Amino acid sequence: MTAEAAARGEYPRPRGSLPADAAASLAIGGVVAMSATLVNPGPGVLAPGYLVLIVLLAAGRWPIRRGLRLAWRLKWFLLSLLIFFGWLSPEGGLLGWERVIPSPQGLADAGLRIAALLLVVFWVAWLTSALDRQAQIQGLTRWLTLLRPLGVRGDAFARRLFLALELFEAQQTEYRAFRSRISGSRWSRLRAGREFLIERLDNALAGNAAPPQEAAKVLDGPSGGSSAGLVWQVALLWLAVLSAIWLRAAAPLAGA
């Protein structure tokens, strides 16, 4: 290593490790691929993703509090899935007392979809905790460079996207303070709160908002360590993805 490289802070990577942006791009691609395998999920397809999360949790690499906090924010949407599939599915009864009792098949379908959605949420929690914001931007930019012939500026889009996510996670305290200052009916306060959040999101996507200090702490979160320490986590993620794809492809053959 030359003195000039050392002065710029460029140090040789450990043998067998990946560049940080390559590891980040593989992590982002793995989470997206995991989400794609969960369209119309089956019980077996969900198992690899949850098993790997358990391994990461045992190794202290999965932020369980963050994952549960993100899942709790979706509680009303999850409840709506349960009601829609349990009580409004075609398998349910249409007359008399059958309307009151949810359909067993509908509840099973709701459970599968809720479990699939939570699996994606839990992996997003891992992604945003294992990678700091700069690594997320670099990883997404590597994928978006494929769209450069179409005029897409990957770096600018990635920065604005993660800035919007950063502001979204950091706005709770400021939003509650804003709600406490306004008066009127509940409906008018909800509309004012919606406009508040939309305005902040528009500013973030337009690149006019500076990232708040507390947001950086929230989004960066506990780092997954060096890129070498991230490699095995990404490898397990892709093992889960490939296992889910194989199980999904093998299911019709087993039923034949």
LOKE-450260 format. One record per atom (N, C-alpha, C): y, x, z; residue in three letters. Coordinates in steps of 0.1 Angstrom, whole numbers, plus 2048, in hexadecimal, padded with zeros to 3 digits. Layout:
YXZala ...
% end
This chain:
7F4808800met 800800800met 80C809800met 8168067F7thr 82280E7F6thr 82C80B801thr 835814803ala 84081180Dala 848805809ala 84B8047FCglu 8537F97F7glu 84C7EB7FAglu 83F7EB7F8ala 8377DE7FBala 8387DB80Aala 8367E6812ala 8377E4821ala 8447DF825ala 84F7E481Fala 85C7E0822ala 85F7D181Fala 8587CC814arg 8597BE810arg 8507B5818arg 8487BB821gly 83F7B3829gly 8327AF822gly 82F7B7817glu 8237B4810glu 8177BD815glu 80D7B781Btyr 8027BE820tyr 7F67BA819tyr 7EC7C3818pro 7E07BF811pro 7D87B5818pro 7D27AB811arg 7CB7A1818arg 7BD7A681Carg 7B77A1826pro 7AA7A582Apro 7A07A281Fpro 7967AB81Darg 78D7A9812arg 78579C814arg 784794809gly 77E787809gly 78777C80Cgly 79377E810ser 79C773813ser 7A376F806ser 7A9763807leu 7B075D7FCleu 7BF75E7FEleu 7C775E7F3pro 7D675D7F5pro 7D97507FCpro 7E3750804ala 7E774480Cala 7E9737803ala 7F07397F8asp 7F272E7EFasp 7E57297E9asp 7DC7327E6ala 7CF72D7E0ala 7C77257EAala 7C772A7F7ala 7C0723801ala 7C6715803ala 7D3715803ala 7DA708805ala 7D76FE7F9ala 7D77037EDser 7D56FB7E2ser 7C76F57E2ser 7BD6FE7E6leu 7AF6F97E8leu 7AE6EF7F3leu 7B66F07FDala 7B56E7808ala 7BB6D9804ala 7C66DA7FDile 7CC6CD7F8ile 7C36C67EDile 7BD6CE7E4gly 7B46C97DBgly 7A86C37E1gly 7A36C97ECgly 7986C47F3gly 79A6B77FAgly 7A66B5800val 7AA6A8806val 7AB69D7FCval 7B16A17F0val 7B26977E6val 7A56937E0val 79C69D7DEala 78E69A7D9ala 7876927E4ala 7886957F0met 78268D7FBmet 78767E7FAmet 79367C7F8ser 79966E7F7ser 7936677EBser 79166F7DFala 78C6687D3ala 77D6647D5ala 77566C7DDthr 7676687DFthr 76665C7E8thr 7706587EEleu 76F64C7F8leu 77363F7F2leu 77563E7E5val 7786327DEval 76B62A7DEval 76B61E7E3asn 75F6157E5asn 75461E7ECasn 7576227F9pro 74E62B7FFpro 741625804pro 73762E806gly 72B62A80Dgly 72963181Agly 72162D823pro 71F634830pro 71C64382Epro 713646825gly 70F654824gly 71A65D81Egly 723657816val 72D65F810val 73766481Bval 73965B825leu 74265F830leu 73D66A839leu 73066B83Aala 72A674844ala 72F682843ala 72E689837pro 732697836pro 74069A83Bpro 74A691838gly 75769383Cgly 75969384Bgly 752689851tyr 753688860tyr 74C693867tyr 740698861leu 7396A3868leu 7416AF867leu 7486B285Cval 7506BE85Cval 75C6BD865val 7626B1867leu 76D6B0870leu 7686B387Fleu 75B6AF882ile 7566B188File 7546C0891ile 7506C7886val 74F6D6887val 75C6DC88Aval 7676D8882leu 7746DD884leu 77A6DA892leu 7766CE897leu 77B6CA8A4leu 7746D38AFleu 7676D68ADala 7616DF8B7ala 7666ED8B6ala 76B6F18AAala 7716FF8A9ala 7806FF8ADala 7856F48B1gly 7936F38B5gly 79D6F38A9gly 7986EF89Darg 7A06F0891arg 7A56E288Carg 7A06D7893trp 7A56CA88Etrp 7AD6C4899trp 7BA6C0896pro 7C36BB8A0pro 7C06AC8A3pro 7B76AA8ADile 7B369C8B0ile 7BE6938B4ile 7C86988BCarg 7D36908C0arg 7DB68C8B5arg 7DE6958ACarg 7E66928A0arg 7DF688897arg 7D268A895gly 7CA68188Dgly 7CA672893gly 7C76718A0leu 7C76648A6leu 7D565E8A6leu 7E06668A7arg 7ED6608A6arg 7F065B899arg 7EC66288Eleu 7EE65D881leu 7E665087Eleu 7DA650884ala 7D1644882ala 7D7638889ala 7DD63A895trp 7E362F89Dtrp 7EF629895trp 7F663188Earg 80162C886arg 7FD62287Barg 7F0623878leu 7EA61A86Dleu 7E360E873leu 7E560B880lys 7DD601887lys 7DE5F3881lys 7EA5EF87Dtrp 7EC5E2877trp 7E65E1869trp 7E75EC862phe 7E05EC855phe 7D15EB856phe 7CC5F2860leu 7BD5F2862leu 7B95E4867leu 7C15DE86Fleu 7BE5D0874leu 7BE5C7868leu 7C85C885Fser 7C85BF853ser 7BC5C184Bser 7B75CD849leu 7AA5CF842leu 79F5C8849leu 79E5C9856leu 7935C285Dleu 7945B385Bleu 7A05AD85Cile 7A159F85Aile 79E59B84Cile 7A35A3842phe 7A259F834phe 79359F830phe 78C5AA834phe 77E5AB830phe 7755A2839phe 7785A1846gly 77059A84Fgly 77158B84Dgly 77D58684Btrp 77F57784Btrp 78257283Dtrp 78757A834leu 78B575827leu 78257A81Cleu 77758081Fser 76F585814ser 76757A80Eser 76257B801pro 75B5707FBpro 74E56D802pro 74857780Aglu 73C574810glu 73D56B81Cglu 749569821gly 74C56182Dgly 74A55282Agly 74854A834gly 74753C833gly 75553682Fgly 75552B828leu 761524824leu 76451782Bleu 75A512833leu 75C505839leu 759505848leu 75F4FD84Fgly 75C4FB85Dgly 75D507866gly 75350886Ftrp 752513878trp 751521872trp 74C521865glu 74A52E85Eglu 75753585Cglu 76252E85Carg 76F53585Aarg 77253D866arg 76E539872val 77254087Eval 76A54D880val 75E54D87Cile 75555987Eile 756562872ile 75956F874pro 75A578869pro 74D57B862pro 74D57E856ser 74158184Eser 73C58E852ser 72F58F856pro 72959D859pro 72B5A784Dpro 7285A2841gln 72A5AB836gln 7395AF834gln 7425A6837gly 7505A9836gly 7545B3841gly 74F5B284Dleu 7525BB857leu 74C5C9854leu 7405C984Eala 73A5D684Aala 7435DD83Fala 7485D5835asp 7515DB82Basp 75E5E0831asp 7635D883Bala 76F5DC841ala 76D5E9849ala 7625EA850gly 75F5F6858gly 75E60284Fgly 758601843leu 75760C83Aleu 764611835leu 76D607831arg 77A60B82Carg 783610837arg 78260B843ile 78A61184Eile 78561F851ile 778621851ala 77362E854ala 777638849ala 77763383Cala 77B63C831ala 78A640832ala 792636835leu 7A1638837leu 7A4642842leu 79D64084Dleu 79F649859leu 79A657856leu 79065884Eleu 78B66684Aleu 79666D842leu 79C666839val 7A766C831val 7B367083Aval 7B6667844val 7C166984Dval 7BE676856val 7B267785Aphe 7AE682863phe 7AE68F85Bphe 7AB68F84Etrp 7AB69B846trp 7BA69F843trp 7C2695841val 7D169883Fval 7D669E84Cval 7D2699857ala 7D669F864ala 7D26AE865ala 7C66B1861trp 7C26BF860trp 7CA6C7856trp 7CC6C184Bleu 7D46C9840leu 7E26CC845leu 7E96C384Bthr 7F76C584Fthr 7F86CE85Cthr 7EC6D0862ser 7EC6D886Eser 7E76E686Bser 7DE6E7862ala 7D86F485Eala 7E26FC856ala 7EA6F584Eleu 7F46FC845leu 8026F984Aleu 80B70484Aasp 81970184Casp 81F6FB840asp 82C6F7841arg 8326F0836arg 8336F982Aarg 83670582Bgln 83870E820gln 82A70F818gln 81F710820ala 81271181Aala 80F705812ala 8126F9818gln 8106EC811gln 8176EC804gln 8246F0804ile 82C6F07F8ile 8266F97EEile 8227057F2gln 81C70E7E8gln 80F7097E2gln 8077037EBgly 7FA6FE7E7gly 7FC6F27DDgly 8056E97E0leu 8086DE7D6leu 80E6E37CAleu 8166ED7CBthr 81D6F27BFthr 8136F87B5thr 8086FE7BAarg 7FE7047B1arg 7F86F97A9arg 7F56ED7AFtrp 7F06E27A7trp 7FA6DC79Dtrp 8066DC7A1leu 8106D5799leu 8156DE78Dleu 8116EB78Ethr 8146F4782thr 80D6EF776thr 8026E8778leu 7FA6E376Dleu 8026D9765leu 80C6D376Bleu 8146C9765leu 8226CE760leu 8236DC760arg 82F6E275Carg 8326DF74Darg 8286DE744pro 82B6DB736pro 8326CD734pro 8306C473Eleu 8366B773Eleu 8446B7744leu 8496C2748gly 8566C374Egly 8576C175Dgly 84B6C1764val 84B6BE772val 84E6CB779val 8586CB782arg 85C6D778Aarg 8546D6797arg 8486DD797gly 83F6DC7A2gly 8456E07B0gly 84C6EB7B0asp 8526F07BCasp 85C6E77C2asp 8656E27BAala 86F6D87BFala 8696CB7C4ala 85F6C67BDphe 8596BA7C1phe 8516BC7CEphe 84A6C77CFala 8426C97DBala 84B6CB7E8ala 8576D27E6arg 8606D37F1arg 8666C67F5arg 8696BE7ECarg 86F6B17EFarg 8656A77F6arg 8596A87F1leu 84E6A07F6leu 84B6A3805leu 84A6B0808phe 8466B4815phe 8526B281Ephe 85E6B4819leu 86A6B1821leu 86B6A2825leu 86769981Bala 86668B81Eala 85C688829ala 85068F828leu 84668D832leu 84B692840leu 85269D83Fglu 8576A384Cglu 86169A853glu 86A69484Bleu 87368B850leu 86D67F855leu 86367A84Ephe 85B66E852phe 85566F860phe 84F67B863glu 84967D86Fglu 85268087Bglu 85E685877ala 868689881ala 87267E884ala 87267287Dgln 87C66887Fgln 87A65E88Agln 86F65F891gln 86C65589Agln 8766548A5gln 87A65F8ABthr 88465F8B6thr 89165A8B1thr 8966608A5glu 8A265C8A0glu 8A264D89Cglu 897648896tyr 89663A892tyr 89763189Etyr 8906358A9arg 89162C8B5arg 89F62C8BBarg 8A66378BBala 8B36388BFala 8BC62F8B7ala 8BA62F8AAphe 8C26278A0phe 8BF6188A3phe 8B26148A5arg 8AF6068A8arg 8B56018B5arg 8B660A8BFser 8BC6068CCser 8CB6048CBser 8D260A8C1arg 8E06088BFarg 8E45FC8B8arg 8DB5F68B0ile 8DF5EA8A8ile 8DB5DD8AFile 8E25D38ACser 8E05C68B2ser 8DD5BB8A8ser 8DA5AF8ACgly 8D85A58A3gly 8CA5A08A4gly 8C559789Bser 8B859189Cser 8AD59C899ser 8A159989Carg 8965A389Aarg 8955A688Barg 89759C882trp 89659E874trp 8A15A786Ftrp 8AD5A5874ser 8B85AD86Fser 8B65BB874ser 8B15BD880arg 8AE5CB884arg 8A35D287Carg 8995CA879leu 88F5D0870leu 8945D4863leu 89D5CB85Darg 8A35CF850arg 8AB5DB851arg 8B35DC85Cala 8BC5E885Eala 8B35F585Fala 8A85F3867gly 89F5FF868gly 89960385Bgly 8955F9853arg 88F5FC846arg 89960483Darg 8A65FF83Dglu 8B0606835glu 8B261483Aglu 8B2616847phe 8B462384Dphe 8A962D848phe 89C628849leu 891631844leu 892633835leu 89562982Eile 89662B81File 8A063481Bile 8AC633822glu 8B763D81Fglu 8B364B822glu 8AC64D82Darg 8A865B831arg 89E660827arg 894657823leu 88A65B819leu 89065F80Bleu 89A657807asp 8A16597FAasp 8A86677FBasp 8AF66A806asn 8B6676807asn 8AC682807asn 8A068080Dala 89668B80Dala 89168D7FFala 88D6837F8leu 8886847EBleu 89268A7E1leu 89F6877E4ala 8AA68C7DBala 8AD69A7DFala 8A86A07EAgly 8AB6AD7EEgly 8B86AE7F5gly 8BD6A47FBasn 8CA6A4801asn 8C96A5811asn 8BC6A5816ala 8BB6A5824ala 8B56B3829ala 8BB6B8833ala 8B66C4839ala 8AB6C1843ala 8A06C9843pro 8956C784Dpro 89A6C985Bpro 8986BF864pro 89C6C0872pro 8926CA879pro 8976D0883gln 8906DA88Bgln 8836D4890gln 8846C8896glu 8786C289Dglu 86E6BE892glu 8736BB886ala 8696B787Cala 8616C3877ala 8676CF877ala 85F6DA873ala 8546DD87Dala 8576DB88Alys 84C6DD894lys 8416D3892lys 8456C688Fval 83B6BC88Dval 8326BF881val 8386C2876leu 8306C386Aleu 8296D086Aleu 82E6DB86Easp 8276E786Easp 81B6E7877asp 81D6E2883gly 8126E088Cgly 80B6EC890gly 7FF6EB896pro 7F76F7899pro 7F16FD88Dpro 7F470988Aser 7EF70F87Dser 7E171287Eser 7DA711873gly 7CC714872gly 7C9723873gly 7D372B874gly 7D173A875gly 7D4740868gly 7CF74C866ser 7D1753859ser 7CA74D84Eser 7CD751842ser 7C674C836ser 7B774F837ser 7B375A83Dala 7A575D83Eala 79F753847ala 7A674F852gly 7A074585Bgly 7A0737855gly 7A873584Bleu 7A9728844leu 79D72683Aleu 798732835val 78F73182Aval 78272982Eval 77D72C83Atrp 77172583Etrp 773717840trp 77F713844gln 782705846gln 7826FE838gln 78970482Fval 7896FE821val 77C6FE81Bval 77370881Eala 766708818ala 75E6FC81Eala 75F6FA82Bleu 7586EE831leu 75E6E182Bleu 76B6E0829leu 7706D4822leu 76A6D2815leu 7696DC80Ctrp 7636DA7FFtrp 7546D8800trp 74D6DD80Aleu 73F6DA80Cleu 73E6CB80Fleu 7476C6817ala 7466B781Aala 7496AF80Dala 7536B4805val 7566AD7F9val 74A6AD7EFval 7446B87EDleu 7396B97E4leu 72D6B27E9leu 72B6B27F6ser 7206AA7FCser 72269B7FAser 72F6977FBala 7326887F9ala 7306847EBala 73468D7E1ile 73268A7D3ile 7236897D0ile 71B6937D6trp 70D6927D3trp 7066867D9trp 70A6827E5leu 7056767EBleu 7096697E3leu 7156697DEarg 71A65E7D6arg 71265D7C9arg 70F6687C3ala 7086687B6ala 6F96657B8ala 6F46697C4ala 6E66677C6ala 6E36597CBala 6ED6517D0ala 6EA6447D5ala 6E463A7CBala 6EA63A7BFpro 6E46307B5pro 6D66347B1pro 6D36427B1leu 6C66467ADleu 6BC6427B8leu 6C06437C4ala 6B763F7CFala 6B46307CFala 6BE6287CBgly 6BC61A7CBgly 6B46157BEgly 6B261E7B4ala 6AC6197A8ala 69D6187AAala 
% end
